[in-house]
């Protein structure tokens, strides 16, 4: 066979051992099958000739042992033939890769462009090459070949890994810096004054499972009670007594603990003892169905107890919020007693006649405050005057009930702010305000409404649920709460008046409110709707066609507390008549529940001018998470809700806005023990 034919046969061979061809693919335990019709078996002398002609191209090191390469091919009869090729026979496309190559099995390397469609040869051909390949492995076991392209890919891969490592290190450094900055910032907000069980330095804060033992012991009590009930139903008395004793021990050890740090040192031993008791109970009484049934009954019983406690809690909060505090009651009594003893009632009548012109001067800034709380009213007046640029132009019209009239008169006689003009009136002196004219007064005097408030066994009483509890506030029985709908009748000579609730604090000059163009609207107020909250459907019953046909459920609500009323437009549009109409329609309380805001929303529907929110910030009496900046920038802050600033329920962080306008050095306040 010629050298050319030998070379041609060599191009189709399968290399067995550890040589890697450029562009080749490694196959495990597969031998190629390809027909080489013109090829003949390779002879040793021919191989030596090929080796001599190509040794220089392979860059073969003569000091190394040669590598025997077995070539397998098929002749033109289809028979599998074998031949041996020396290392010198390799072309320049063959290179060494890694001399540390470990031989763990045979790998056949096939050039990709030569054997794409090859299939495996028979097992007998594979077995026939075993001896020859083993010999080659023993002679040159640690030689591996790699192509330049593969080497380049490895270098690029290493470079990419290094670059990625640097990026990750840099990213980790940036993350660490951000965490340090966040930790420093958070540490600055810690309140160092906290002590006791709320201290952040207590050891129970060191572990996220600071109450693991406490939880375990409480769970053990629940399990023990379940097994004890089962034991009792099955007359296993000894076990029942034992489990109840263990429950008592667990409860005694827990005491008032709120974390593991509060537990005594014997807690863990008791938990182990209870665990042993539960194990005994499980061995004797365990029944999955029975236990599940018992747990379900316990859950339902607990839910009923929780529901009852919630109702009681709601009732007690309402009671605490609406009950007149003893110090304020003392203040009213002391002021009233001194007012009559000192004979100021006759002097005040003369003094008011002299100030009558100011009371009716439309060029001044007039305020309406309807309240029976002397201290709260004084804060409203003081805060308004102290923040006014021209206090001499501000006139306050205070209306109270007969019970507190003398006390209110006495307070503003001895503690009236300088320059401002103050008028105090008794609502009982308004003879025109009677049940024949006022719908709500007629309703308040009805037997049905009195039963609603005062008969606890009535179907609509507090025991029926807590949902309507806040509407059973006794203040709704007072006409002071509804007098705001009769402002033109109370002040017939005025054109504009600013209505203020007694639970607000003024922080800025309010004179600019009189300069606002209300665009023909009657009521100027701050809207309270946010997304779906505080819209008409929250206050009115839209299932009633009288409401749904006349109003939009999505209409934005607004708040009483600071309202500018245009009394000229009020009279022009007969707003009081609209109010009477809807009050008569709601005599059975099916259109809205009690209160002054729902009828206000109806009466001033499409007649309310929306003022900027900074004029009036609400929620200091119920929301502990208000924006502090909004509070400080507000012209008026409103303690609407149950947590009034003069009660012990008040939020401590909101109380200073109110208390700084209280004259705590006043002898009447000291006498009644009213202090910060």
N, C-alpha and C positions, 0 to 999 in steps of 0.2 A: 504494500500500500504506500502511496506517495505521501510526501510531507503535507501536501495540500489537503488530502483526504483525512489525514490524521488531525490536522488543525480543525477541519470542519466538524469531525466527530467530537472534538474537544469542546466546541461551542455549545453542544447540547447535553453535556454531561451533568450529572448531579453530584455536587460536592458533599461528601460526608465527612464530618469532623467539625472544626471550629473556624473555618474560613468564612468571611463575610464578603459578598460581592457588591459592588456599587449598584444600587437599585434593586438588590435582591430581596426576597422575602423568606423568612425562616418558617419551616413547616415541621411539626413534631410527628414522628413515626409515619410519615408519608413519603413514598418514593415516586418520582415522576415516571410517566409512561409516554414515550414519544417514539415514533417510527423514524429510524435513520436508515433509509434504504440503501444508500451507497457506502455505508460505513463498514469497516472490518475490525476485528479484534486488534487492540493495540499490542505491539510486541515491545519487549524491554529495550531492544537495541534502537527501535524507532523513538521511544520515549527519551532515551539518552540524547539522541540527536536534537529533538525538540528542546530539551532542557538546556543544552549547550547554546542554542541560538537565542534563548529568551531570558537567560539568567540575569543579564545586566539590566533588562527592563524592569524586573521584579525587585531589584535592589536587595537581593538575597544576601544575607550574611553567611559566608562559607563556614564560620566558626560554629554556627548553630546546626543541630541535627536536622536532616531533611524530613519533610512531611510526606507521608504516603497518602495520596488522594485516590480513592476508588471511584471510577466512573462506571455508571450503568447506562446501557442503551439497548435498543432492539435492532436486530439486523433486518434485512429485507424479507426474511422468512417469518418474522414476528417473534423470534426467540430473544430472550433476555441475555445480553452478553455483558461481561465485566472486564474492566481494564484498570491499570494502575498508572497514576500520573504523579510525577515528582514536582516538588515545589518550583523548580526551575522552569516548568512548563507553563506557569501562570503568566498571564499578560500583565500589562502595566496598570490595568484597572483594579488589580488586587493589591491591597495594602494591609499591614498589620494594624490591629486596633488596641488590644489590651492583653499584655502578656500574662496578667494575673487571672486569666479566664479559668473558671473551675469547670471541670468536665463532670457533669452529673448524668449525662445521657447523650444519645446521638441527636444531632441536629443536622438536617440536610439543608443546604443553602442553594437557592435556585435563582438565577438572574431573572428579573421581572419580565424583561422583554423576550425571554426565550421559552418560558414555561407557563404562560398564562392559561393555557387550555389543557395542561397535563392532568392526568389522573394517576391514582396510586397503582403501584405494581403489586404483583402477587407476594404473599407472605414468604414463599420459598426463596424468592430473589433477595428479600431483606435478610433472611437467615444466612444466605450464602456469603454475605459481606461481613459478617460479624467478626470472624477471625482477623481479616485484613484491617478493619477499622480499629480493633483493639490494639493491634500492633502499632498503628500510627499514633494512637492516643498515648501509648506508653513512651514512644520516642519523643513526642513534642506536646506535652500535656498542657502547657500554660500559654499557648499562642492564640491570639484572637485577632481577626482582621476587621477593619472598619473603613467605610468609604469617606472621602473628604467632605462630601455633602452632609453625612451623618455627624462628622466631627464639628462642622460649622453649626449644625443645628443644636448640638450639645452646648457649644460655646454661647450661642444666642439664648438658649434656655437658662443657662447659668446667669447670664447678664440680666435677664428678665426677673429671675428669682431675687437677685441682689437688689435690683431697683425696687421691687415690690416690698422687700424687707425694709428698705430705707423709708418707703412711704408709710408702712405700718408703724414703724418706730416714731416717725414724725407725728402721725395721727394720734398715737397713744400719748405722746407728750402734750399735744394740744388738748386732748381730753382731760388729762391730769390737771392741767392749768385751769381749765374751765371748772372742774370739780372743786379745786382749791378756792377759786374766786367765789363760787356759789356757797361753799361752806363758810367762808369768812363773812359773806354778806348775811347768811342766815344766823350766824352766831351773834351778829350785832343786833338782831331783832329779838334775841332772847330776853325775857324779863327776869333779871337777877333777883328780884324780890320774892319770887315764888319759893315757898318752903314746904316742909312736910312731905306728904305723899305725892305732891305734884312737882317736886324738884326733879330737874332733868339729870341731876348728879346721883340720884339714888341708884343702888346697884341693880334694882329690878329693871332698869332701863338698858343695862348692858347686853341683855340677851333678848332676841325676838320672842323667845318662849318663856317670858318672865312670869307667866301665870299658868304654866303647864300643870304643876301639882294641884293648884287650886281648881282648875277646870276638871282634872281627874277626880278629885274628891267630890265635887258637885255632881259629876256624872255617876259616880258610885252611889250617891244618895238616891238618885233617880232609879237606878237599876235595883238597888236594895228595896225600895218601896214597892216596885213592881213585883219582885219575887215575894216580898212579905204579903202582899195582897193575895197572890196565888196560894201561898202557904196557908193563909187564913181560910181561904175558900176550900182547901183540901184538908183542913183540920190538922195541919202539921204545926202544932202549937209551939213546940220547942224552937223550931227553925224561925217561926214568925217573931218570937220574942227576941231571939238572938240577932236577927236582922234589924229589928227596930232599935235594939241597943247600939248596934254599930252605926246606924243612921244618926242617933243622938250624939255618939262620940265624934263622928265626922263634923256635925254641925257645931259642936262645942269647940273643936279644934279650929274650924274655919272662922268662927266668930264674925268680926267685921272686916276681915282681910279682903283687900282688893287686888293683891298680887302675892306671889310666892314669898317676897321679902317680908310681908306682914304675918306670915304663918310662923307658929312656934317650931322649935327644933323637932318636936315629936310628930310633926305632920306626916312625914314620910313613913314612919313606923305605923301610924294609924291607917294610912292609905294601903300599906301592905296587909294589915290585919283585915281591912274591909275587902281587899281583893281575895283573901283566903275565904272569907265568909261568902262572897259571891260565887266563888268556885264550888263550895259545898252546895249552895243553893242550886247552881246550875246542874250539878250532877244528880240532884234529887228531884228537881222540879222542872227542868227545862222542857218546854213545849213551844215550838216556834209559833204555832197558830195562837196558842193561849197568850204568849208573851206579846205578840203583835197586837192582839185585841186589848190587852191591858194598857199598852203604851198609847194606843189610839184613844182610849177612854181618859187617860191622864192628860193627853194633849188637849182634848176638847175641854176638860175641866179647867186646865190652865188658861186656855184662851178665853173662857168665860170670866175667869178671875181678872185677867188683864183688861178685858173690855170694861168690867165694872170699875176697876181702879182708874182707868182712863176717864170715865165719866165723872168719878168722884174728883179726880185731879182737875178736870176742866171746871167743874162746879166751884171748887175751892179757889181756883185762880180768879174766876169771875167774881166770887164773893169778896176776895181780898181786894180786887181792883175797884169794886163799886162801893164797898163799905167806907164810910167817912172815917178817916183816922182819928183816933182820940185826941192827939195834939191839935189838929185843926178844929175839932169840935170845941176844945178848950179855948182856942183863940177866939172863936165866934162868940162864945158865952162871955168871956172877959170883956171883949170890946163892946158888946151890946149892953152889958151891965153898967159899964162906965159911961156909955153914951147917955143913958137915961139918968144916971145918978148926977152927972155933971150938967144936965139940962141943955145939951147941945142941940136938941131937936128943934127948939124954937129959933135959935140963932141961925141954923142952917137954912131955914125957910126964908129968912130975910136975905141971906147971902146969895141964894140961888136966884132970887128976883133980880139982884144986881148983875148977875152973869147971864141973864136970859138972852141978851143980844148976841153974845158969843155962841150960845147953844144953837142959834138959828141962822148964823151968818154963813151963807153958802161959799164965801170966798176962803174960808178956813178949811183945814184938813180934819174931817170928822171920822171918828171910829165908833163902832158899835160892839160892845162886849156884853154878852148875856151869860151870867154865871152866878152860882151860889157859893163859890170857893173864894174866900177873901185873899188868901195867900197867892193862889194862882193868878187872880186878877191883878194883884199888885205887881207881879213879875211881868205881865204883859204891858202894863202901863209904864213901869220903870224902864224896861228894855227899849220901848218905843221912844220915850223921851230922851234917854241917854244917847241914843244913836241918831236923833233928829238934829238937823242943822239949824232949824228955826223952831225950837220947842214951843214958843209962845203962840204959834199958829195951829197947834194941835189941840183938838177938843175930843175928850173921851166921854161917850155916853154909855154908862154902865146900868144895866137893868138886872135886878136880883129879886128873890122872892121875899115874902113878908118875914120869914123866919130869920133871914140874914141881912135884912135891910139896915137895921141899926148898926150891926157890926161893920158892914161895908162903909157906911157913912162915917163911923168913928175912925176907921183905919185911914181913909183918905183925908180926914180932917187933920190927923196928927202926922201922917207920913206921905202926904201928897208931894209929888215932885215939883220943883220950882218951875214957874212960868206956864206950865201946861194947865188947861182948864178941864175940870172933871165934874161930870153930872152923874149923880146916883139916883135911880128911880126904883120904885116898887111896882112890880108887874100887877099887883092887885089894885093899883090905882088906875089902871086902864079899864074904865067902865065899859068901853065899847067892845072889849074882848070877852065875849060871853058865848055860851053854847048855842044861842040862836043865830049868831053870826059866824062862829068858828066851827067848822065841821070836826076838826080833830079834837077840840075840847069836848064836844058832845060825845064823841066816841070814847074819849078817855074817862068820861064820867059813867059810861055804861057798865052794867053789872057783868056782862059777858067779858069785858076786858079786865075787870078787877079779878074775876075768877082765873083768868089766864095768868095773872101775876101772883095771886096770893093763895090759891088753893092747890096744895101739893098733890092731892089725890085726883086732880082733874086730868082727863085723858090727854090734854095738851100741856101738861105741866112738865117740869124739869125731868121727871122720871121717864118721860117718853123718849128721851135722847138728848145728846149734847149738841146736835146740829143747830138747833134754834136757841141755844142757851144765851148767846150774846144779845139776842133781840129781846130778852126778858129783863133787860136793864131797867131799873126803876126810873132812870133819868127820862125814859120815854113817856113817863106819866106826867112829867113837868112841862108846862107850857113854855118854859124858857128855851126848850129845845126846838120849839116850833115857831117861836116869835120872829125868827129870821124871815119868815114868809109874809110878815106884816110890817116891813120896814117903812113903806110910804105912810102908813097910818100912824106909826110911832113918831116919825120925824117928817111931818107934812111940809115943812119949810125948806128942807134940804134937797139938793139936786144929785149929789153923789155922796156915798158913804162907804167906808171900808169895814167890812165885817171881820172880826177876829175871834177865834175860839180862845178859851181860857187855858188851853194846854199848848200854847205856842210861845216862842221866844223870838223877839225881833233883834236882828243883828246889823241892820243897815237903815239908812234913812229911807222912809217909805213915801216921802213927798212926790217922787217922780211917778208914782202910780196914778196920781190925779191928772197927769199930762198924757197918759196913754189914750190913743184914739181907739175906742172899742168898736168902731164901724157899725154903729146902730144896735149892737148887742146889749143885753141887759146885765148879764153876769160876766165878770172877768175872773177867770180861774185857771189854775194849772192842771193840765190833763194828767191823768194817772195811768192811762192804758199803756201796756208794753206787750207787744205781740198779741197774744190772746187773753191777757190778763186785764182785769178791771174794765171790762166792757159792759154794755147794758145787760147782756144775758147773765151776768153775775149777780145782778141786783133785782132784776124784774122777771116775772113769770111769763115766758114767751109761749108756754103751752096754752095760755088764755088768749083767745082771739082779740080781745080788747087791747092787749099789749102788742101782739104780733102784727096786727093790721095798722098800727099807728107809729111803731118805732122799729128801728133796725137793731138787730141783736148785736151786730159788730160795731155799733156806734161807741165812740170813745168816752169813757167816764172821766169825771173830774172830781176834785175834792173840795169839801167845805173846810174852813179853817182860816183862810185868808182870801176873801172874795171882794172885789170891787163891784158895787151895784150902782147902775145908772138909774136913779129913782124917777127921772123924767120919762125915760123909755118904759120903765116899769108901769107907771100910771097910764101911759099911752097905750100899752098893749094889754092892760088889765091882767097882770101876772097873778095877782092874788085870786082873781076869779078862776083862772086856769087851775090853780092849786086847789081851790075848793071843789071844783068839778071832779078832779081825780081822787081826792080824799073821799068824796061821797061814793065813788065807784068802788073804792077799796074798803068799804066798811066791814066786809067779812074777811079781810086780809088775804085775799086770793091773788091780788095783782102784785103785791110785794109784801115783805115782812115789815115789822115796825122799824122806825128810824126816820131820820130826816133826809138822808142822802137819796134814797130811791124816789121819793116825791120831788126832790130837787132836780134830779136828772130828767124827770118827766116834765116838770113845770118849765124848766129852762132849756128844753130840747130845741136845738137849732137857734138858741138865743144866747149861747155862751161863747165868749171870746177867749181863745187859748193864749195865755201868757207864757213867757219864758219860764222854764223849769227852775232857773236859779232864784226866782222870786219866792218859791215855796217848796221846801224839801220835806217830805213826809216819811214816816216810818220809824221815828225814834222811840216809839212806844211799843214796837213789836219786832223790829228787824235788827238783830245785833250785827249785821254784816253790811251796813251802809257804807258808801264811799266817804271817807273822812274829808277829802278835799271838797266834795260837793256840799257837805254839811258846813264847813268853815266858810265857803263862798256864798252860801245862801243868805238871802235877805230875811227869810223867816224859816225857822225849823219847827216842826210839828210833832209833838209826842202823841200822835194818834195811836190807839191801841190800849192794852191793859196795863202796860208798865209805865205809869205816869211818874214824872220826876219827883213828886212829893210823897210817893209810896216807897216802901222797902223793896218792892219788886223791881224798881227801876234799874236799867242797865247802868252800871257804874261809870262806864266810859262816856255816856251821854249826859249824865247828871250835871257835870260842871257848867255846861252851856246854860242851864237853868239856874243853878244855885248861885252863880256869881251876881245875879240880880236880886237875891233875897237879902234883906237887911237883918242878918242874924244877931246884930247887937241891939235890936229893938227890944225894949223891956217886956213887951207882951209875948214875943217869941221866946225869950228866955224863961219867962214865967210858965209857959206851956211846954217847955222842954223841946222846942223846935230848933234843931241844930244840924250842922252838916254831917 
